[in-house]
């Protein structure tokens, strides 16, 4: 009996730390009169709240309001986190960013960033979003690619996010408690938080579609049908077409979005037409072997 209890505890502990499966396009619009899992640390006399009217669409458009009182102590810092629907493997899901509508009716300018917590370390977005005092609703995007993340290994963090923070800090950092980001008197409106897809064809999510992504796609071409291929494996049509393998449709997506390597990267002289000639024979051979 004791052994069974111990095993049950281990299973529950493990499953509680396994990230959920986020998907491209998921959106928090706050129309259900809740904060949809966005909250702040305790204690906080002014936690994030749902406001029924005044979102980007005006009357009847609910939104999330985050406030802070400045100084030090509980509620002094503008920060909110979600450890529910925004957890998971961003790489496999093909999510390259988070987009949202924000407004700043408060008295101070804000510098917004995201922090991603994972079991392998925490990272913070390098590029900030500047939101002046009095700014009306506007759409902003946070790029979640390794090159725009600091404080740890971006790839490791993106592969196992267990918590997402939205916070204010002019510096690309989020010190652990009790320090945290700086205190500020602020009111932030947030709405339509959306998971943004990566550049189609960009398997390694470095912002470019090149020979490296092509190699990934060919390496996973029409794998065992029991294996569900993800974005990171070259399945760029998993969401739009609902397929589970890497095939002609994914190749077409990659070629349509070909950019070549990043500046300073290895030279790849072949244009897309030449790439088609190079891969045509191997792909055809693979298809013949499967018949």
C-alpha positions in Angstrom: 0.0 0.0 0.0 2.8 2.4 0.9 4.6 1.6 -2.4 1.5 2.3 -4.3 1.1 5.7 -2.6 4.7 6.6 -3.3 4.3 5.7 -7.0 1.1 7.7 -7.3 2.9 10.7 -5.8 5.8 10.4 -8.2 3.4 10.2 -11.2 1.4 13.2 -10.0 4.5 15.2 -9.4 5.9 14.3 -12.9 2.7 15.1 -14.8 2.4 18.4 -13.0 5.8 19.5 -14.4 5.2 18.3 -18.0 4.4 21.4 -20.2 1.0 21.4 -21.8 0.6 21.6 -25.6 0.1 25.1 -26.8 -0.9 25.6 -30.4 -0.3 28.3 -33.0 -3.2 30.8 -33.0 -4.4 30.3 -29.5 -5.7 33.5 -28.0 -6.6 34.9 -24.6 -9.4 37.5 -25.3 -10.8 37.7 -21.7 -14.4 37.5 -22.9 -15.2 34.9 -20.3 -15.0 37.5 -17.4 -11.9 35.9 -15.9 -8.1 36.6 -16.1 -7.7 33.3 -18.0 -4.9 32.1 -15.7 -2.9 35.4 -15.6 -2.0 36.3 -12.1 0.7 37.8 -9.9 2.6 36.6 -6.9 1.1 36.6 -3.5 0.4 38.7 -1.5 -0.8 41.5 -3.8 -3.7 43.8 -3.0 -4.1 44.7 -6.7 -3.8 41.4 -8.6 -4.5 41.3 -12.4 -8.3 41.7 -13.0 -10.8 41.4 -15.8 -12.3 44.7 -17.0 -15.6 44.2 -18.9 -15.5 47.2 -21.2 -12.9 49.4 -22.9 -10.8 46.9 -24.8 -9.5 47.6 -28.4 -13.1 47.1 -29.8 -14.6 49.4 -27.2 -17.9 48.7 -25.4 -18.3 45.0 -24.5 -14.7 44.2 -25.3 -13.2 42.8 -22.0 -9.5 42.9 -21.3 -6.9 42.2 -18.7 -5.7 45.0 -16.4 -2.4 44.8 -14.6 -1.5 47.4 -12.0 1.4 48.2 -9.7 1.9 50.7 -6.9 5.6 51.4 -7.1 8.1 51.5 -4.3 9.0 48.2 -2.8 7.2 45.2 -1.4 4.0 43.4 -2.6 2.3 44.8 -5.6 5.1 47.3 -6.4 6.3 45.8 -9.7 4.3 45.6 -12.9 4.4 41.8 -13.6 1.9 39.0 -14.3 2.4 35.4 -15.2 0.6 32.4 -16.7 1.5 28.8 -15.9 -1.4 27.2 -17.7 -2.2 27.5 -21.4 1.1 29.2 -22.3 3.3 26.4 -21.2 4.7 23.8 -23.6 7.2 23.2 -26.4 7.3 26.3 -28.5 9.8 24.8 -30.9 7.7 21.7 -31.7 4.5 23.9 -31.9 6.1 26.3 -34.4 5.4 29.3 -32.2 7.9 32.1 -32.8 6.3 34.9 -30.9 3.5 36.2 -28.8 1.3 39.1 -30.1 -1.0 41.2 -28.0 -2.9 44.4 -27.8 -1.7 46.8 -25.0 -2.6 50.2 -23.7 -1.0 52.4 -21.0 -3.4 54.7 -19.2 -1.0 55.1 -16.3 1.3 58.0 -15.4 4.6 56.4 -16.4 6.2 55.1 -19.6 6.5 51.4 -19.7 9.2 49.0 -21.2 7.5 45.6 -21.7 9.3 42.3 -22.0 8.5 38.6 -21.6 10.3 36.0 -19.5 10.0 32.3 -20.2 10.7 30.0 -17.3 11.7 26.4 -17.9 13.2 23.5 -15.9 16.4 24.2 -17.9 16.6 27.9 -17.0 14.9 31.2 -17.5 15.3 33.6 -20.4 14.1 37.2 -21.1 13.4 38.9 -24.4 16.1 41.3 -25.5 14.0 43.5 -27.7 11.6 45.6 -25.6 8.2 47.2 -26.3 8.2 50.9 -25.4 4.7 52.0 -24.4 4.5 55.8 -23.5 2.2 57.0 -20.8 -1.3 57.6 -22.2 -0.8 55.3 -25.1 -4.1 54.0 -26.6 -4.5 50.4 -27.7 -1.9 49.1 -30.1 -0.8 45.7 -31.3 2.7 44.6 -30.4 4.7 41.4 -30.9 7.4 39.7 -28.8 9.9 37.7 -30.9 10.6 34.3 -29.3 13.5 33.1 -31.2 16.8 32.1 -29.5 18.6 35.1 -30.9 16.2 37.4 -29.0 16.4 35.7 -25.7 19.0 36.3 -23.0 19.9 34.9 -19.6 20.2 31.3 -20.6 19.9 28.8 -23.5 17.0 30.0 -25.6 16.5 26.6 -27.3 16.3 24.8 -24.0 13.8 27.2 -22.5 11.6 27.3 -25.6 11.4 23.5 -25.7 9.9 23.3 -22.2 8.2 26.5 -21.0 6.5 26.1 -17.7 5.6 29.8 -17.0 5.4 33.0 -19.1 5.8 36.4 -17.5 4.8 39.8 -18.9 6.6 42.6 -17.0 8.1 46.0 -17.1 11.9 46.5 -17.0 14.1 48.9 -19.1 16.9 46.3 -18.7 16.7 42.8 -20.3 16.6 41.0 -17.0 14.2 39.6 -14.4 16.1 39.0 -11.2 14.8 36.2 -9.0 12.9 37.1 -5.8 13.1 39.1 -3.7 14.6 41.6 -6.1 12.5 41.1 -9.3 12.0 44.0 -11.8 11.9 47.6 -10.7 8.9 49.1 -8.9 6.7 51.5 -10.8 3.3 53.1 -10.5 1.5 51.8 -13.6 -1.7 50.5 -15.1 -1.4 48.3 -18.2 -4.3 47.0 -20.4 -3.7 43.7 -22.2 -6.0 41.9 -24.7 -5.9 39.3 -27.5 -2.7 37.5 -26.4 -2.0 35.3 -29.4 0.6 32.6 -30.2 2.3 33.7 -33.5 3.6 31.1 -36.0 7.2 30.9 -37.0 8.3 31.9 -40.5 6.9 29.1 -42.7 9.7 26.7 -43.6 12.0 27.9 -40.8 12.4 24.6 -39.0 15.2 25.8 -36.6 13.4 29.1 -36.1 16.4 31.4 -36.6 14.4 33.8 -38.8 15.7 32.4 -42.1 14.6 29.6 -44.4 17.8 28.0 -45.9 19.7 24.8 -46.6 19.7 23.9 -42.9 15.9 23.8 -42.8 15.9 21.9 -46.1 18.2 19.3 -44.6 15.9 18.9 -41.6 12.9 18.4 -43.9 14.6 15.8 -46.1 15.9 14.0 -43.1 12.3 13.5 -41.9 10.7 12.9 -45.3 7.6 10.6 -45.0 8.6 9.0 -41.7 6.8 6.1 -40.1 3.1 7.2 -40.1 2.9 6.3 -36.4 5.4 9.1 -35.7 3.8 12.5 -35.6 6.2 15.0 -37.2 6.3 18.5 -35.7 7.3 21.9 -37.0 10.8 21.3 -35.8 11.0 18.2 -37.9 9.9 20.0 -41.1 6.1 19.5 -40.9 5.0 23.1 -41.6 1.4 22.1 -42.5 0.6 20.3 -39.3 -1.8 23.0 -38.2 -3.2 24.3 -41.6 -3.7 20.9 -43.2 -3.8 18.6 -40.2 -1.3 16.2 -41.6 1.2 14.2 -39.5 4.1 13.6 -41.8 6.7 15.6 -43.9 5.7 15.6 -47.5 5.3 17.6 -50.8 3.1 20.2 -49.1 5.8 21.0 -46.5 8.4 21.2 -49.3 6.3 23.7 -51.2 6.0 25.8 -48.1 9.7 25.8 -47.5 10.5 26.8 -51.1 7.9 29.5 -51.2 9.5 31.2 -48.2 13.2 30.6 -49.1 15.4 33.5 -47.8 18.8 31.9 -47.9 21.2 31.9 -44.9 21.5 34.8 -42.5 24.1 37.6 -43.2 27.6 36.2 -42.6 26.3 32.6 -42.9 27.6 29.9 -45.2 27.2 30.9 -48.9 24.5 28.9 -50.7 24.7 30.0 -54.3 21.8 27.8 -55.6 18.5 29.7 -56.1 15.3 28.0 -55.3 15.0 26.5 -58.9 18.4 24.9 -58.5 17.4 23.5 -55.1 14.4 21.9 -56.7 16.7 20.1 -59.2 19.1 19.0 -56.4 16.4 17.5 -54.3 14.1 16.2 -57.0 15.9 12.9 -57.6 16.3 12.0 -53.9 12.7 12.8 -53.1 11.5 10.8 -56.1 13.6 7.9 -55.0 12.2 8.0 -51.5 8.7 8.1 -52.8 9.3 5.1 -55.1 10.8 3.1 -52.2 7.6 3.7 -50.2 5.3 2.3 -52.8 
